[in-house]
Structures are given as C-alpha cells and as structure tokens.
C-alpha cells in the first residue's frame, strides 16, 4: 500500500514553470523537495521564479510561513541519482513522449521499489510513459494547472496499469497540497485539454478572421460565460508553443477537429510565445508570471 504518511521527501524532475511550481507547493505543504534538472542554470532560474512567487504570496498574506522557511526545504541537483531516497517522484519535463519515457526508465532503476512515480503530462499517454518502467502499476498522472501555486485543481489520470492504491494515493497527495482533484481515464487530452484546446483555437480563429478584436473576444468570453480569462489571454498564460504542441498531439490522436489555428502556428514561428517571451497576442514585461 502507498500511504501519504510514508512521504517525507518529494523528487521533482524539471525546474521549469511547472516543475518549479510543483516544488513550491510541495515545500509549502511541509515536504522536503529535491528538484533535478540537466543544467545548473535551469535550476537557478527555477529557484528565482520560486523566490518571486513566494514573496508575492507573502505580500498578499497568502503564505503562513516566512518564504525563507519554505525555500529551505527545496534542494536542487543535476544528478538524477540524488533522488534515490525520495518517497514520491513527479516528472515535469518537456512534453515529449520519448524524453519522458527516458526519464522514467532511468528513475525505475534509482528510486525504491514502492515509490509512486507521477507524470505531469497534459496530453501524452500515461500508459505509454509507464511502459518504460518495470512497475507500470506505480505510475500515475498528476496534471497540475498553471500557475501551480495559484490554481486549485489537479487532474489525476489513471493509466491502464495504474494500481488502485496508487490512484488513491495521488488524490490524497494533491489534496494535502491544498488542491481539489478530479479523475480522468488515460484518453488523449484527458478532461481539461481535450475540451480546452478546441476552445482556445476557435478563439484564435475568430480573431484571425476578424470576428472581433482580441480584447472583445476575451471580454465576450469572460463576461458571457463567467470564465476568469478569455481564450487569447489564456493562450498567452499557458504559452503559445505549449498550446500548439498540445493541439498537434490531440490532432494526431483524435482527428482534424483539433487542427491548430493558422495564426497560432505563425505566432510560434515568430517566437511570440505569450507571457514568457514578452509577446503573444498581447505584450508583457518579459518573464512576467
């Protein structure tokens, strides 16, 4: 059995926006965290984002501890072997199946035999990722939403071989981080992106075809459907390259209704990736979070 009480240390693979956010919320919840990435500069950049996020939360009165106390629970490394003693791993590397499978194959020979292994994939098959290991029953999807410290929800994805105890553990762990969970079968895009990507792409098409200004498209969806962001705002928040990659994955799996909008492709080709690049459908201060 996988029990929440047995978890003291969490290993996070990937120090990008998602990995850093996951590390932050785990450390905030009291867990010791080891973040691994392939380059020291990626780790340093990730820690800078965590520091800025913690400071903002403290300024708003949303952090119960001093930011420094949370940061002390986060260690970094470029050596995957240093995750040998963690009690849970959460992979948050680039959304590429081969890369993720390589990470899981390596982890399989490093972490303990009873350690649950989670992937933060947003569209890829948890079953395909798990098949790179000798323990697919221990592999589960934990799809956090961006920005992780702010967003309440976590999507728990059951692979074809995910054990019932691991699935129950995944819900319990996310809830211990203060999140609310829902569960999806291992189908392309799961619940969230299966529905979200066509919505974003249709918003982009409406803008490209002159239906309305980008501001009015976003305002219409916010005010007309009570969502917090319109499709173009949300695309910029997620990252246009991420939206494009997710849409292309879904098109390969589910057909032409997931074809990415033409303007989305052009934006990505131009390097206009949204908030992280300083320009997407709107303009931002670079690396604004």
URVENZI-V644443 format. One record per residue. N is the residue number from 1. RES is the residue in three letters. PHI is phi in whole degrees, 0 to 359 (999 if undefined). Layout:
BEGIN
n=N res=RES phi=PHI
n=N res=RES phi=PHI
END
This chain:
BEGIN
n=1 res=UNK phi=999
n=2 res=UNK phi=257
n=3 res=UNK phi=245
n=4 res=UNK phi=299
n=5 res=UNK phi=295
n=6 res=UNK phi=275
n=7 res=UNK phi=261
n=8 res=UNK phi=247
n=9 res=UNK phi=237
n=10 res=UNK phi=241
n=11 res=UNK phi=260
n=12 res=UNK phi=245
n=13 res=UNK phi=255
n=14 res=UNK phi=113
n=15 res=UNK phi=250
n=16 res=UNK phi=285
n=17 res=UNK phi=303
n=18 res=UNK phi=286
n=19 res=UNK phi=299
n=20 res=UNK phi=297
n=21 res=UNK phi=295
n=22 res=UNK phi=295
n=23 res=UNK phi=300
n=24 res=UNK phi=297
n=25 res=UNK phi=289
n=26 res=UNK phi=292
n=27 res=UNK phi=293
n=28 res=UNK phi=297
n=29 res=UNK phi=280
n=30 res=UNK phi=105
n=31 res=UNK phi=278
n=32 res=UNK phi=284
n=33 res=UNK phi=232
n=34 res=UNK phi=243
n=35 res=UNK phi=257
n=36 res=UNK phi=243
n=37 res=UNK phi=218
n=38 res=UNK phi=278
n=39 res=UNK phi=228
n=40 res=UNK phi=300
n=41 res=UNK phi=296
n=42 res=UNK phi=293
n=43 res=UNK phi=294
n=44 res=UNK phi=298
n=45 res=UNK phi=295
n=46 res=UNK phi=297
n=47 res=UNK phi=294
n=48 res=UNK phi=298
n=49 res=UNK phi=295
n=50 res=UNK phi=297
n=51 res=UNK phi=302
n=52 res=UNK phi=296
n=53 res=UNK phi=295
n=54 res=UNK phi=297
n=55 res=UNK phi=297
n=56 res=UNK phi=295
n=57 res=UNK phi=296
n=58 res=UNK phi=295
n=59 res=UNK phi=297
n=60 res=UNK phi=275
n=61 res=UNK phi=78
n=62 res=UNK phi=262
n=63 res=UNK phi=240
n=64 res=UNK phi=283
n=65 res=UNK phi=251
n=66 res=UNK phi=294
n=67 res=UNK phi=307
n=68 res=UNK phi=297
n=69 res=UNK phi=293
n=70 res=UNK phi=292
n=71 res=UNK phi=298
n=72 res=UNK phi=296
n=73 res=UNK phi=271
n=74 res=UNK phi=248
n=75 res=UNK phi=249
n=76 res=UNK phi=232
n=77 res=UNK phi=200
n=78 res=UNK phi=257
n=79 res=UNK phi=254
n=80 res=UNK phi=299
n=81 res=UNK phi=298
n=82 res=UNK phi=286
n=83 res=UNK phi=266
n=84 res=UNK phi=300
n=85 res=UNK phi=255
n=86 res=UNK phi=284
n=87 res=UNK phi=256
n=88 res=UNK phi=200
n=89 res=UNK phi=243
n=90 res=UNK phi=231
n=91 res=UNK phi=273
n=92 res=UNK phi=218
n=93 res=UNK phi=268
n=94 res=UNK phi=306
n=95 res=UNK phi=280
n=96 res=UNK phi=225
n=97 res=UNK phi=299
n=98 res=UNK phi=296
n=99 res=UNK phi=296
n=100 res=UNK phi=295
n=101 res=UNK phi=297
n=102 res=UNK phi=297
n=103 res=UNK phi=299
n=104 res=UNK phi=291
n=105 res=UNK phi=297
n=106 res=UNK phi=292
n=107 res=UNK phi=300
n=108 res=UNK phi=302
n=109 res=UNK phi=265
n=110 res=UNK phi=248
n=111 res=UNK phi=276
n=112 res=UNK phi=299
n=113 res=UNK phi=295
n=114 res=UNK phi=257
n=115 res=UNK phi=278
n=116 res=UNK phi=295
n=117 res=UNK phi=235
n=118 res=UNK phi=252
n=119 res=UNK phi=242
n=120 res=UNK phi=268
n=121 res=UNK phi=306
n=122 res=UNK phi=258
n=123 res=UNK phi=218
n=124 res=UNK phi=279
n=125 res=UNK phi=289
n=126 res=UNK phi=296
n=127 res=UNK phi=297
n=128 res=UNK phi=294
n=129 res=UNK phi=294
n=130 res=UNK phi=296
n=131 res=UNK phi=291
n=132 res=UNK phi=281
n=133 res=UNK phi=248
n=134 res=UNK phi=265
n=135 res=UNK phi=219
n=136 res=UNK phi=301
n=137 res=UNK phi=293
n=138 res=UNK phi=268
n=139 res=UNK phi=258
n=140 res=UNK phi=216
n=141 res=UNK phi=271
n=142 res=UNK phi=234
n=143 res=UNK phi=266
n=144 res=UNK phi=281
n=145 res=UNK phi=263
n=146 res=UNK phi=258
n=147 res=UNK phi=279
n=148 res=UNK phi=303
n=149 res=UNK phi=294
n=150 res=UNK phi=259
n=151 res=UNK phi=287
n=152 res=UNK phi=279
n=153 res=UNK phi=265
n=154 res=UNK phi=223
n=155 res=UNK phi=267
n=156 res=UNK phi=262
n=157 res=UNK phi=245
n=158 res=UNK phi=265
n=159 res=UNK phi=289
n=160 res=UNK phi=299
n=161 res=UNK phi=247
n=162 res=UNK phi=299
n=163 res=UNK phi=290
n=164 res=UNK phi=299
n=165 res=UNK phi=290
n=166 res=UNK phi=290
n=167 res=UNK phi=297
n=168 res=UNK phi=297
n=169 res=UNK phi=299
n=170 res=UNK phi=299
n=171 res=UNK phi=300
n=172 res=UNK phi=295
n=173 res=UNK phi=295
n=174 res=UNK phi=300
n=175 res=UNK phi=293
n=176 res=UNK phi=293
n=177 res=UNK phi=277
n=178 res=UNK phi=88
n=179 res=UNK phi=261
n=180 res=UNK phi=250
n=181 res=UNK phi=250
n=182 res=UNK phi=222
n=183 res=UNK phi=239
n=184 res=UNK phi=226
n=185 res=UNK phi=289
n=186 res=UNK phi=277
n=187 res=UNK phi=248
n=188 res=UNK phi=307
n=189 res=UNK phi=81
n=190 res=UNK phi=56
n=191 res=UNK phi=277
n=192 res=UNK phi=294
n=193 res=UNK phi=284
n=194 res=UNK phi=300
n=195 res=UNK phi=267
n=196 res=UNK phi=288
n=197 res=UNK phi=298
n=198 res=UNK phi=297
n=199 res=UNK phi=296
n=200 res=UNK phi=296
n=201 res=UNK phi=297
n=202 res=UNK phi=291
n=203 res=UNK phi=297
n=204 res=UNK phi=294
n=205 res=UNK phi=297
n=206 res=UNK phi=299
n=207 res=UNK phi=293
n=208 res=UNK phi=296
n=209 res=UNK phi=270
n=210 res=UNK phi=78
n=211 res=UNK phi=297
n=212 res=UNK phi=195
n=213 res=UNK phi=292
n=214 res=UNK phi=299
n=215 res=UNK phi=296
n=216 res=UNK phi=285
n=217 res=UNK phi=297
n=218 res=UNK phi=293
n=219 res=UNK phi=296
n=220 res=UNK phi=298
n=221 res=UNK phi=285
n=222 res=UNK phi=296
n=223 res=UNK phi=279
n=224 res=UNK phi=272
n=225 res=UNK phi=233
n=226 res=UNK phi=66
n=227 res=UNK phi=274
n=228 res=UNK phi=286
n=229 res=UNK phi=221
n=230 res=UNK phi=282
n=231 res=UNK phi=295
n=232 res=UNK phi=283
n=233 res=UNK phi=301
n=234 res=UNK phi=292
n=235 res=UNK phi=301
n=236 res=UNK phi=297
n=237 res=UNK phi=294
n=238 res=UNK phi=291
n=239 res=UNK phi=112
n=240 res=UNK phi=295
n=241 res=UNK phi=294
n=242 res=UNK phi=291
n=243 res=UNK phi=298
n=244 res=UNK phi=297
n=245 res=UNK phi=298
n=246 res=UNK phi=296
n=247 res=UNK phi=295
n=248 res=UNK phi=292
n=249 res=UNK phi=298
n=250 res=UNK phi=293
n=251 res=UNK phi=296
n=252 res=UNK phi=298
n=253 res=UNK phi=273
n=254 res=UNK phi=239
n=255 res=UNK phi=105
n=256 res=UNK phi=293
n=257 res=UNK phi=294
n=258 res=UNK phi=256
n=259 res=UNK phi=302
n=260 res=UNK phi=296
n=261 res=UNK phi=298
n=262 res=UNK phi=303
n=263 res=UNK phi=295
n=264 res=UNK phi=299
n=265 res=UNK phi=298
n=266 res=UNK phi=296
n=267 res=UNK phi=299
n=268 res=UNK phi=295
n=269 res=UNK phi=299
n=270 res=UNK phi=280
n=271 res=UNK phi=84
n=272 res=UNK phi=271
n=273 res=UNK phi=258
n=274 res=UNK phi=108
n=275 res=UNK phi=303
n=276 res=UNK phi=291
n=277 res=UNK phi=257
n=278 res=UNK phi=92
n=279 res=UNK phi=208
n=280 res=UNK phi=216
n=281 res=UNK phi=280
n=282 res=UNK phi=236
n=283 res=UNK phi=251
n=284 res=UNK phi=219
n=285 res=UNK phi=290
n=286 res=UNK phi=303
n=287 res=UNK phi=65
n=288 res=UNK phi=296
n=289 res=UNK phi=240
END
